[in-house]
Amino acid sequence: MALQAGIVGLPNVGKSTLFNAVSNSAKAQASNYRFCTIDPNIGLVDVPDPRLNKLAELVLPNRIVPTQIEIVDIAGLVRGASKGEGLGNKFLGNIREVDAIIHVIRCFEDENVLRDEGAINPVSDKEIIDTELQLKDLDSVEKKIQKTEKQIKLEPKYKTELEVLLRCKEHLEKGKSIREMDLDKEERIAIADLFLLTDKPVLYVANVDEPSMHTGNKYSEALKEAVKNERAEVIIMNNNIEAQIAEMENPDDKQLFMEEYKMTEPALDRLIHSAYKLLNLYTYFTAGVQEVRAWTIHEGWKAPQAAGVIHTDFEKGFIKAEVIGYNDFVTYGSEAACREVGRLRIEGKEYVVKDGDVMHFRFNV
């Protein structure tokens, strides 16, 4: 299952350049004008995982298949988007469909790159997008409040739902996002059908100039300070450098290039891992001669749900799961060796899959 993370930001902050760097199936046109990306570009991004390569070294499969996240490059937003300015309605509709937001913010000075908002101000840029998303959510909440007030007259049970909606309305009117409210599972039922934009988890990318790619600068520091209470991560990178690395097919060339810039890994790897973590995703593995493969699941999923990611029949006809912990597999070197020393476990329907489990499913359809 490829979950979606949408790249958003004001025009000309480096969204499409970042998309070009992370996507291995689509390339967006990166140009210096406002609506370069009109229809959202979509690409599948491999999730780097050294555990997958280690398992492949032991099993020697015919192929290696990493798990992936879908990255969507969404048209640049402008002030007034919530009222339809620019490509506002299209932009906000595209955001509604993604699971998480990667918010790219300009933290560099360059007179050759157009900017509508005046002097570089990452905090203001962040607030522009926040405000537009909040206004759109406020509109959605207010419409449901009107509907719920009518329902209460016939069904008093809607009173609790209305109370939650009114709290959300008050929160949004203060210029705050829904994800900061810490609504519990029961309260979330009231807004579940609204798919609120400000309820989505956010990862910030501070697109800095080349000299600041390791240390950050005054702009990225201001951004970090502004989001410190959001429990959100800020990734510092130079999108142009990352795009150059991604274009290199020869691993040796890539390594030399990174050494020249004193990089131990592409910042993109950190970005992808952070996006994966942001969505509360886990990876489990299947390992055989045909393939060693990583599979994406949500944290807390039980064995039948995990099996269903491979095929719905696996979940419907689930019997048992053979499970080996990743560290045990590496320590003993093979499934057969793990079985011999009692490190292969048989788990049932209630088993909660752990990140890194190596699994084989028994099923009957």
C-alpha positions as CSV (number, residue, x, y, z in Angstrom):
1,M,0.0,0.0,0.0
2,A,1.6,3.3,-1.1
3,L,0.6,6.0,1.3
4,Q,0.7,9.5,0.0
5,A,2.7,12.5,1.3
6,G,2.0,15.8,-0.5
7,I,4.7,18.4,-1.1
8,V,3.3,21.8,-0.6
9,G,4.6,25.4,-0.3
10,L,4.4,28.9,-1.8
11,P,5.4,29.3,-5.5
12,N,9.2,29.0,-6.2
13,V,10.3,27.6,-2.9
14,G,11.8,24.4,-4.4
15,K,8.9,22.0,-4.3
16,S,9.3,20.6,-7.8
17,T,13.1,20.4,-7.4
18,L,12.6,18.3,-4.3
19,F,10.1,16.2,-6.1
20,N,12.6,15.6,-8.9
21,A,15.1,14.5,-6.3
22,V,12.9,12.1,-4.4
23,S,10.8,10.5,-7.2
24,N,12.1,7.6,-9.1
25,S,9.2,7.2,-11.4
26,A,8.3,10.8,-12.4
27,K,10.0,14.0,-13.1
28,A,8.4,17.4,-12.6
29,Q,9.3,20.5,-14.6
30,A,11.2,22.9,-12.3
31,S,10.7,26.4,-13.7
32,N,10.9,29.9,-12.3
33,Y,7.2,30.9,-12.7
34,R,4.2,30.7,-10.5
35,F,2.1,27.7,-11.6
36,C,4.7,25.4,-13.2
37,T,3.1,22.4,-11.5
38,I,-0.6,22.6,-12.4
39,D,-1.7,19.0,-12.2
40,P,-0.1,17.2,-9.3
41,N,2.9,15.1,-10.3
42,I,2.9,11.7,-8.6
43,G,5.9,9.5,-8.0
44,L,6.7,6.4,-6.0
45,V,9.7,6.7,-3.7
46,D,11.7,3.8,-2.4
47,V,12.1,3.8,1.4
48,P,15.9,3.3,2.1
49,D,16.3,0.4,4.5
50,P,19.7,-1.2,5.2
51,R,18.0,-4.1,6.8
52,L,16.6,-5.1,3.4
53,N,20.1,-5.2,1.9
54,K,21.4,-7.2,4.8
55,L,18.7,-9.8,4.4
56,A,19.5,-10.0,0.7
57,E,23.1,-10.7,1.5
58,L,22.1,-13.7,3.5
59,V,19.3,-15.1,1.3
60,L,20.8,-14.2,-2.1
61,P,17.4,-13.7,-3.8
62,N,16.6,-13.2,-7.5
63,R,15.4,-9.7,-6.7
64,I,15.1,-7.1,-3.9
65,V,11.9,-5.1,-3.6
66,P,11.9,-2.1,-1.2
67,T,8.7,-0.6,0.2
68,Q,7.5,2.7,-1.1
69,I,5.8,6.0,-0.3
70,E,3.8,7.9,-2.9
71,I,4.9,11.5,-3.2
72,V,2.6,14.1,-4.7
73,D,3.9,17.5,-6.0
74,I,1.0,19.9,-5.6
75,A,0.6,23.3,-7.3
76,G,2.0,26.3,-5.4
77,L,-0.4,28.0,-3.1
78,V,-0.9,31.8,-3.0
79,R,-2.6,34.1,-0.4
80,G,-6.4,33.8,-0.8
81,A,-6.4,30.2,-1.9
82,S,-9.2,29.3,0.5
83,K,-11.4,31.7,-1.5
84,G,-10.3,30.3,-4.8
85,E,-7.3,32.6,-5.6
86,G,-4.7,31.3,-8.0
87,L,-5.3,27.5,-8.2
88,G,-6.6,27.5,-4.6
89,N,-9.5,25.1,-5.0
90,K,-7.4,22.6,-6.9
91,F,-4.5,22.9,-4.5
92,L,-6.7,22.4,-1.4
93,G,-8.5,19.5,-3.0
94,N,-5.2,17.8,-3.8
95,I,-4.0,18.2,-0.2
96,R,-7.2,16.7,1.2
97,E,-6.4,13.4,-0.6
98,V,-2.9,12.9,1.0
99,D,-2.0,11.3,4.3
100,A,0.7,13.7,5.3
101,I,2.1,17.0,4.3
102,I,5.8,17.8,3.4
103,H,5.8,21.6,3.7
104,V,8.8,23.2,1.8
105,I,9.8,26.6,3.0
106,R,12.3,28.9,1.3
107,C,15.3,29.6,3.6
108,F,17.7,31.1,1.1
109,E,18.3,34.4,-0.7
110,D,18.6,34.5,-4.4
111,E,17.5,37.5,-6.4
112,N,17.2,35.4,-9.5
113,V,14.3,33.3,-8.0
114,L,11.0,35.2,-8.1
115,R,9.2,35.8,-4.9
116,D,5.8,37.5,-4.5
117,E,5.9,38.0,-0.8
118,G,8.8,40.4,-0.4
119,A,11.8,39.8,1.9
120,I,12.6,36.2,2.8
121,N,10.5,35.3,5.8
122,P,10.0,31.6,6.5
123,V,7.7,32.1,9.5
124,S,5.4,34.4,7.4
125,D,5.5,31.9,4.5
126,K,4.5,29.1,6.9
127,E,1.7,31.2,8.4
128,I,0.3,32.0,4.9
129,I,-0.3,28.3,4.1
130,D,-1.5,27.6,7.7
131,T,-4.0,30.4,7.4
132,E,-5.4,29.2,4.1
133,L,-5.7,25.6,5.3
134,Q,-7.3,26.8,8.6
135,L,-9.8,29.0,6.7
136,K,-10.8,26.1,4.5
137,D,-11.2,23.8,7.5
138,L,-13.3,26.5,9.3
139,D,-15.6,26.6,6.3
140,S,-16.0,22.8,6.4
141,V,-16.6,22.8,10.2
142,E,-19.2,25.6,10.1
143,K,-21.2,23.8,7.4
144,K,-21.3,20.6,9.5
145,I,-22.3,22.6,12.6
146,Q,-25.3,23.9,10.7
147,K,-26.2,20.4,9.6
148,T,-25.7,18.9,13.1
149,E,-27.8,21.6,14.8
150,K,-30.7,20.5,12.6
151,Q,-30.1,16.8,13.5
152,I,-30.1,17.5,17.2
153,K,-33.7,18.5,17.0
154,L,-34.6,15.0,15.9
155,E,-31.7,13.0,17.5
156,P,-30.3,14.4,20.8
157,K,-27.4,12.0,20.5
158,Y,-25.7,14.5,18.1
159,K,-25.2,16.9,21.1
160,T,-21.7,15.4,21.8
161,E,-20.7,15.7,18.2
162,L,-21.8,19.4,18.1
163,E,-19.7,20.1,21.2
164,V,-16.6,18.8,19.5
165,L,-17.4,20.8,16.3
166,L,-17.8,24.0,18.3
167,R,-14.5,23.4,20.0
168,C,-12.8,22.9,16.6
169,K,-14.4,26.1,15.3
170,E,-13.1,28.1,18.2
171,H,-9.7,26.6,17.8
172,L,-9.5,27.4,14.1
173,E,-10.8,31.0,14.7
174,K,-7.7,31.5,16.9
175,G,-5.4,30.7,14.0
176,K,-4.5,27.2,15.3
177,S,-4.5,23.9,13.5
178,I,-6.7,20.9,14.4
179,R,-3.7,18.6,14.9
180,E,-2.7,20.7,17.9
181,M,-6.0,19.8,19.7
182,D,-5.1,16.2,20.8
183,L,-8.6,15.0,20.2
184,D,-9.2,11.4,21.5
185,K,-10.5,8.5,19.4
186,E,-14.2,9.2,20.3
187,E,-14.0,12.9,19.7
188,R,-12.4,12.3,16.3
189,I,-15.6,10.6,15.1
190,A,-17.2,14.0,14.9
191,I,-14.7,15.3,12.2
192,A,-13.7,12.0,10.5
193,D,-15.9,12.6,7.5
194,L,-14.4,16.1,6.9
195,F,-10.8,15.0,6.2
196,L,-9.6,18.3,7.7
197,L,-6.5,19.8,6.1
198,T,-4.9,21.0,9.4
199,D,-5.4,17.6,11.0
200,K,-2.8,16.0,8.8
201,P,0.7,15.5,10.2
202,V,3.4,17.9,8.8
203,L,7.1,17.6,8.1
204,Y,8.9,20.9,7.3
205,V,11.7,21.1,4.8
206,A,14.0,24.2,5.2
207,N,15.4,24.7,1.7
208,V,18.7,26.5,2.5
209,D,21.6,27.8,0.4
210,E,24.6,25.6,-0.2
211,P,26.9,27.0,2.6
212,S,24.1,26.3,5.1
213,M,23.2,22.8,4.2
214,H,25.0,21.3,7.2
215,T,24.5,24.0,9.8
216,G,21.3,25.7,8.8
217,N,21.0,29.5,8.9
218,K,19.1,32.3,10.5
219,Y,16.0,31.5,8.4
220,S,15.9,27.8,9.3
221,E,16.5,28.7,12.9
222,A,13.5,31.0,12.8
223,L,11.4,28.2,11.3
224,K,12.5,25.8,14.0
225,E,11.5,28.3,16.7
226,A,8.1,28.9,15.1
227,V,7.2,25.1,15.0
228,K,8.7,24.0,18.3
229,N,5.3,23.5,19.9
230,E,3.9,21.5,16.9
231,R,5.9,18.4,17.6
232,A,7.0,18.6,14.0
233,E,10.4,17.8,12.6
234,V,12.4,20.3,10.4
235,I,14.7,18.8,7.8
236,I,17.5,21.1,6.6
237,M,18.6,20.5,3.0
238,N,19.7,22.1,-0.2
239,N,17.2,20.9,-2.8
240,N,19.4,21.5,-5.8
241,I,22.3,19.5,-4.3
242,E,19.9,16.6,-3.5
243,A,18.5,16.7,-7.1
244,Q,22.0,16.4,-8.5
245,I,22.7,13.4,-6.3
246,A,19.5,11.7,-7.3
247,E,20.4,12.1,-11.0
248,M,23.6,10.1,-10.6
249,E,23.3,6.5,-11.6
250,N,26.9,5.4,-10.8
251,P,27.2,4.7,-7.0
252,D,30.9,5.6,-7.1
253,D,30.2,9.0,-8.7
254,K,27.4,9.6,-6.1
255,Q,29.8,8.7,-3.2
256,L,32.5,11.0,-4.5
257,F,30.0,13.8,-4.9
258,M,28.7,13.4,-1.4
259,E,32.3,13.3,0.0
260,E,33.0,16.5,-1.8
261,Y,30.1,18.1,0.1
262,K,31.0,16.3,3.3
263,M,27.8,14.3,3.3
264,T,27.5,10.8,4.9
265,E,24.1,10.2,3.3
266,P,21.6,12.2,1.1
267,A,19.4,14.4,3.2
268,L,16.6,12.8,1.1
269,D,17.1,9.6,3.0
270,R,16.4,11.4,6.2
271,L,13.4,13.1,4.7
272,I,11.9,9.8,3.5
273,H,12.5,8.1,6.8
274,S,11.0,11.0,8.6
275,A,7.9,10.9,6.4
276,Y,7.6,7.2,7.0
277,K,7.8,7.8,10.7
278,L,5.4,10.7,10.5
279,L,2.7,8.3,9.2
280,N,3.3,5.8,12.0
281,L,4.4,3.2,9.5
282,Y,6.3,-0.1,10.2
283,T,8.1,-2.4,7.8
284,Y,8.1,-6.2,7.9
285,F,10.0,-8.4,5.5
286,T,9.4,-11.6,3.5
287,A,12.6,-13.4,2.6
288,G,13.0,-16.2,0.1
289,V,15.0,-17.2,-3.0
290,Q,12.5,-15.6,-5.4
291,E,12.7,-12.2,-3.6
292,V,13.5,-10.3,-0.4
293,R,10.8,-7.7,0.0
294,A,9.8,-5.0,2.4
295,W,6.1,-4.4,3.2
296,T,4.5,-1.3,4.7
297,I,1.9,-1.6,7.6
298,H,0.6,0.7,10.2
299,E,2.0,0.6,13.7
300,G,-0.2,-1.7,15.8
301,W,-1.5,-3.9,13.0
302,K,-2.1,-7.6,13.7
303,A,-0.8,-10.5,11.7
304,P,-3.9,-11.0,9.5
305,Q,-3.9,-7.3,8.5
306,A,-0.2,-7.5,7.7
307,A,-0.8,-10.5,5.5
308,G,-3.6,-8.7,3.7
309,V,-1.0,-6.2,2.4
310,I,0.4,-9.0,0.3
311,H,-3.0,-10.3,-0.9
312,T,-6.5,-10.0,0.5
313,D,-6.8,-13.8,0.3
314,F,-3.9,-14.0,2.9
315,E,-6.0,-12.0,5.4
316,K,-9.3,-13.8,4.7
317,G,-7.8,-17.3,5.0
318,F,-5.2,-16.5,7.6
319,I,-4.2,-19.5,9.8
320,K,-0.8,-18.7,11.4
321,A,2.3,-16.6,10.8
322,E,5.9,-17.9,11.0
323,V,7.8,-15.0,12.6
324,I,11.6,-14.4,13.0
325,G,12.9,-11.2,14.6
326,Y,15.2,-9.3,12.2
327,N,18.2,-9.5,14.7
328,D,17.7,-13.2,15.1
329,F,17.7,-13.7,11.3
330,V,20.9,-11.8,11.0
331,T,22.6,-13.5,14.0
332,Y,21.8,-17.1,12.8
333,G,22.0,-16.4,9.1
334,S,19.0,-18.2,7.7
335,E,15.4,-19.3,8.3
336,A,16.5,-22.9,8.7
337,A,19.1,-22.0,11.3
338,C,16.5,-19.9,13.2
339,R,14.1,-22.8,13.1
340,E,16.7,-25.2,14.4
341,V,17.6,-23.0,17.5
342,G,14.0,-22.2,18.3
343,R,14.0,-18.6,17.1
344,L,11.2,-19.1,14.6
345,R,7.8,-18.5,16.4
346,I,4.3,-19.5,15.3
347,E,1.9,-16.6,16.0
348,G,-1.9,-16.4,15.7
349,K,-4.5,-13.8,14.7
350,E,-3.8,-11.6,17.8
351,Y,-0.1,-11.1,17.2
352,V,0.9,-7.5,16.8
353,V,3.5,-7.2,14.1
354,K,6.8,-5.6,15.1
355,D,8.9,-3.4,12.9
356,G,11.5,-5.6,11.2
357,D,9.8,-8.9,11.6
358,V,10.6,-11.5,8.9
359,M,7.3,-13.3,8.2
360,H,5.8,-16.2,6.3
361,F,2.1,-16.7,6.3
362,R,0.0,-19.9,6.4
363,F,-3.4,-19.4,4.9
364,N,-6.3,-21.4,3.4
365,V,-8.8,-20.0,0.9
